Amino acid sequence: MSNSTTPSVATVAGESFLTGVRVAITHDKEQAHDQADLFTAMGAEVYFYPSIQIIPFDDSDLEHALREAAAGQYDWLVLNDADTAWVVGDAMRAIGVDPNQIPRRLRVATIGCMTEIYTKEFIGLDSAFAPEIYTPEYVAQELHLKPGDRVLLPLSSTTRAGLARCLRDTGAEVTAVNAYRTVIGKGGDPVPVMLWEGKIDVVTFTFPSAVRYFVKRLEYEGGAKAMLDDVCIACIGPLTAAAARDYGFHVSLVPERHTIAGLVEAVNNYFRK
């Protein structure tokens, strides 16, 4: 994408302690190329284990709504997670919507640190609102919507209805569109075997659903969570870390900066010991 915000290795300051460190990234190469590039540049060995496969719906509801947004018919585009940002960006490119031509009227709200990153990288838009608290009630309150404001809310087929309901309670007109579904990922490197053989040092998670689907795929392929007892579990932010702990993982680190560069820097500092 022309206005990608992929970080450079210069954004990770200091000496590298990652030479030879084996890192498993729980996304595919397309989604995680920036993370992979930074780790590789610092000497780490990178392996991919896509935990999630995103399957956009074939119907045109999302594309129709995005055309309306490009025509200035919405006040807010609310993105509930990073997967949604990726799907929206892909759909915009498919129908030829240029982010540079989006009317100023349309503002973007991103829920979660990776959602904000993906919105910039995969859609090409800046976030006008990125809440510190991710509950539907808080998001709806802090958006300060007025009755009649039009909100576009693309969703996964498994997303709970709470956010749409809270937004509607403000008097806003909310168009909730089922944009995609998620299934267990496939392909990548033989990470379960490598974990069993003690050949993975770090596993990174950048949003909560990645944790859930990682566990599903690992167990489906004959692995077990206990295989990660001696592995550094690196989570990009507190929400992802909470999901990892809910699944029984010992979270080794959460960076102060909830960005890809911050995550890589935190892993580097972890291996400084």
VMD Tcl script that draws the C-alpha trace (Angstrom):
set ca {
  {0.00 0.00 0.00}
  {1.39 3.37 -0.95}
  {1.07 5.03 2.42}
  {2.06 2.11 4.60}
  {3.43 2.83 8.04}
  {5.71 -0.15 8.18}
  {8.36 0.68 10.79}
  {12.02 0.64 9.89}
  {14.68 -1.10 11.93}
  {15.88 2.35 12.96}
  {12.76 2.63 15.13}
  {14.14 -0.13 17.36}
  {17.01 1.55 19.12}
  {20.09 0.02 20.68}
  {22.15 -3.12 20.34}
  {20.50 -6.27 19.09}
  {20.32 -9.29 21.37}
  {18.18 -11.30 18.96}
  {20.78 -12.98 16.81}
  {19.72 -16.60 16.43}
  {16.57 -16.14 18.52}
  {13.72 -18.17 16.98}
  {10.46 -16.20 16.77}
  {7.07 -17.63 15.83}
  {4.64 -15.03 14.49}
  {0.98 -16.01 14.73}
  {-0.09 -14.38 11.44}
  {0.67 -14.91 7.78}
  {3.41 -13.12 5.86}
  {1.06 -10.57 4.31}
  {-0.35 -9.39 7.63}
  {2.88 -9.57 9.60}
  {5.56 -8.53 7.10}
  {6.49 -5.45 9.15}
  {6.99 -7.50 12.32}
  {8.95 -10.14 10.42}
  {11.16 -7.54 8.73}
  {12.11 -5.94 12.05}
  {12.90 -9.24 13.75}
  {14.90 -10.44 10.74}
  {16.85 -7.19 10.53}
  {17.88 -7.68 14.16}
  {19.19 -11.17 13.51}
  {16.25 -13.29 14.64}
  {15.01 -16.37 12.81}
  {11.34 -15.83 11.93}
  {8.70 -18.52 11.47}
  {5.06 -18.05 10.53}
  {2.14 -19.90 12.08}
  {-1.09 -18.25 10.88}
  {-3.62 -18.80 13.64}
  {-6.54 -17.15 11.83}
  {-7.88 -17.34 8.30}
  {-10.12 -14.41 7.40}
  {-12.86 -15.17 4.89}
  {-14.73 -12.11 3.56}
  {-18.37 -12.63 2.66}
  {-19.16 -12.75 -1.06}
  {-22.14 -10.41 -0.83}
  {-21.78 -6.74 -1.66}
  {-23.14 -5.21 1.56}
  {-19.72 -4.02 2.75}
  {-18.71 -2.75 -0.68}
  {-22.00 -0.87 -1.01}
  {-21.55 0.71 2.42}
  {-17.96 1.70 1.66}
  {-19.08 3.39 -1.56}
  {-21.62 5.33 0.50}
  {-18.89 6.29 2.96}
  {-16.67 7.49 0.12}
  {-19.61 9.60 -1.10}
  {-19.85 11.35 2.26}
  {-22.90 9.57 3.63}
  {-21.38 8.55 6.98}
  {-19.94 10.50 9.89}
  {-18.00 7.66 11.53}
  {-16.38 4.39 10.49}
  {-15.96 2.29 13.62}
  {-13.46 -0.58 13.43}
  {-13.79 -3.07 16.25}
  {-10.59 -5.06 15.68}
  {-7.54 -5.41 13.48}
  {-9.06 -8.14 11.30}
  {-11.89 -5.79 10.40}
  {-9.42 -3.06 9.41}
  {-7.63 -5.53 7.14}
  {-10.89 -6.64 5.49}
  {-12.09 -3.05 5.00}
  {-8.79 -2.04 3.41}
  {-8.91 -5.03 1.06}
  {-12.52 -4.24 0.09}
  {-11.69 -0.59 -0.58}
  {-8.90 -1.56 -2.94}
  {-11.18 -4.09 -4.68}
  {-13.79 -1.42 -5.49}
  {-11.28 1.33 -6.24}
  {-11.94 3.61 -3.26}
  {-8.92 5.87 -2.77}
  {-8.38 6.75 0.93}
  {-7.05 10.14 -0.14}
  {-10.49 10.95 -1.59}
  {-12.47 10.03 1.52}
  {-14.44 13.13 2.65}
  {-13.17 14.89 5.76}
  {-16.62 14.38 7.24}
  {-15.83 10.70 7.77}
  {-13.86 10.07 10.94}
  {-12.44 6.70 11.94}
  {-12.63 5.13 15.39}
  {-10.28 2.23 16.11}
  {-10.67 -0.10 19.07}
  {-7.37 -1.68 20.09}
  {-3.76 -0.74 19.39}
  {-3.37 -3.11 16.44}
  {-6.60 -1.87 14.91}
  {-5.14 1.63 14.78}
  {-1.93 0.30 13.19}
  {-3.81 -1.77 10.61}
  {-6.10 1.16 9.79}
  {-3.10 3.26 8.84}
  {-1.24 0.47 7.07}
  {-4.00 -1.41 5.24}
  {-6.62 1.32 4.77}
  {-4.46 4.43 4.60}
  {-6.55 6.45 7.09}
  {-5.63 7.95 10.45}
  {-7.64 7.22 13.54}
  {-9.59 10.15 14.95}
  {-10.57 8.23 18.09}
  {-8.69 5.40 19.78}
  {-10.17 4.72 23.24}
  {-8.06 3.60 26.17}
  {-10.95 1.47 27.44}
  {-12.47 -1.02 25.02}
  {-15.94 -1.63 26.47}
  {-18.91 -0.86 24.19}
  {-20.40 1.52 26.76}
  {-17.19 3.55 27.03}
  {-16.67 3.71 23.27}
  {-20.23 4.89 22.65}
  {-19.99 7.51 25.40}
  {-16.62 8.93 24.35}
  {-17.51 9.19 20.66}
  {-19.98 11.94 21.65}
  {-22.40 10.97 18.90}
  {-25.39 13.17 18.19}
  {-28.85 11.90 17.25}
  {-28.89 11.37 13.50}
  {-25.14 10.83 13.13}
  {-24.52 8.01 10.67}
  {-22.12 5.26 11.76}
  {-20.74 2.42 9.63}
  {-19.84 -0.61 11.72}
  {-18.30 -3.55 9.79}
  {-18.25 -6.70 11.90}
  {-17.17 -10.30 12.03}
  {-19.99 -12.83 11.97}
  {-19.06 -13.74 15.56}
  {-18.91 -10.19 16.96}
  {-21.30 -9.59 19.82}
  {-24.12 -7.10 19.28}
  {-23.18 -4.97 22.30}
  {-21.27 -2.27 20.46}
  {-23.98 -1.72 17.83}
  {-26.62 -1.54 20.55}
  {-24.66 0.99 22.61}
  {-24.01 3.16 19.57}
  {-27.72 3.10 18.66}
  {-28.65 4.07 22.23}
  {-27.02 7.46 21.58}
  {-29.55 8.15 18.83}
  {-27.06 7.54 16.02}
  {-28.08 5.70 12.87}
  {-25.86 2.59 12.85}
  {-25.32 0.44 9.77}
  {-23.85 -2.86 11.03}
  {-22.49 -4.98 8.19}
  {-21.33 -8.58 8.51}
  {-18.06 -8.29 6.61}
  {-16.25 -11.58 7.21}
  {-15.91 -14.74 9.24}
  {-12.85 -16.29 10.82}
  {-11.71 -19.90 10.87}
  {-8.60 -21.67 12.10}
  {-5.55 -20.71 10.05}
  {-3.44 -23.04 7.96}
  {-0.05 -23.19 6.30}
  {3.14 -21.60 7.49}
  {5.94 -23.38 9.31}
  {5.75 -26.59 11.43}
  {5.64 -24.65 14.70}
  {4.02 -27.44 16.81}
  {6.90 -29.77 15.93}
  {9.42 -27.01 16.58}
  {7.85 -26.28 19.97}
  {7.99 -29.96 20.84}
  {11.68 -30.03 19.91}
  {12.45 -26.85 21.85}
  {13.28 -24.90 18.70}
  {11.04 -21.87 19.31}
  {12.15 -19.16 21.75}
  {9.40 -16.55 21.31}
  {5.74 -16.53 20.28}
  {4.19 -13.14 19.54}
  {0.53 -12.18 19.74}
  {-0.77 -8.87 18.41}
  {-4.51 -9.13 19.10}
  {-6.76 -11.26 21.34}
  {-8.41 -13.38 18.64}
  {-4.96 -14.55 17.55}
  {-4.52 -16.16 20.98}
  {-7.85 -17.98 20.78}
  {-7.25 -19.35 17.31}
  {-3.62 -20.18 18.04}
  {-4.73 -22.48 20.85}
  {-7.39 -24.05 18.62}
  {-4.96 -24.71 15.80}
  {-2.20 -25.94 18.11}
  {-4.49 -28.46 19.77}
  {-6.05 -29.48 16.45}
  {-2.56 -30.29 15.16}
  {-1.67 -32.38 18.20}
  {0.12 -29.74 20.24}
  {-0.52 -28.60 23.79}
  {-0.27 -25.31 25.64}
  {2.28 -26.88 28.00}
  {4.75 -26.86 25.10}
  {5.01 -23.08 25.61}
  {5.88 -23.18 29.31}
  {9.51 -22.25 28.63}
  {8.81 -19.95 25.67}
  {8.75 -16.17 25.82}
  {5.12 -15.08 25.27}
  {5.16 -11.53 23.89}
  {1.85 -9.61 23.68}
  {1.55 -6.21 22.05}
  {-0.92 -4.74 24.54}
  {-2.90 -5.33 27.73}
  {-6.03 -6.67 26.03}
  {-4.02 -9.28 24.13}
  {-2.09 -10.13 27.30}
  {-5.36 -10.62 29.18}
  {-6.56 -13.03 26.50}
  {-3.29 -14.97 26.73}
  {-3.56 -15.23 30.51}
  {-7.19 -16.37 30.18}
  {-5.87 -19.30 28.17}
  {-3.33 -20.14 30.84}
  {-0.20 -18.67 29.27}
  {2.45 -16.94 31.34}
  {2.89 -13.60 29.59}
  {6.57 -12.71 29.52}
  {6.26 -9.13 28.35}
  {3.95 -6.33 27.23}
  {5.75 -3.33 25.70}
  {5.22 0.20 26.99}
  {4.64 1.29 23.39}
  {1.81 -0.79 21.94}
  {3.24 -0.85 18.43}
  {5.09 -3.40 16.30}
  {8.38 -1.56 16.87}
  {7.63 -1.42 20.59}
  {6.96 -5.15 20.65}
  {10.21 -6.00 18.87}
  {12.15 -3.65 21.12}
  {10.63 -5.25 24.23}
  {11.56 -8.74 22.99}
  {15.09 -7.49 22.33}
  {15.31 -6.12 25.87}
  {13.98 -9.41 27.24}
  {16.93 -11.26 25.71}
  {19.38 -8.67 27.02}
  {19.32 -10.61 30.30}
}
mol new
graphics top color blue
foreach p $ca { graphics top sphere $p radius 0.5 }
foreach p [lrange $ca 0 end-1] q [lrange $ca 1 end] { graphics top cylinder $p $q radius 0.2 }
display resetview
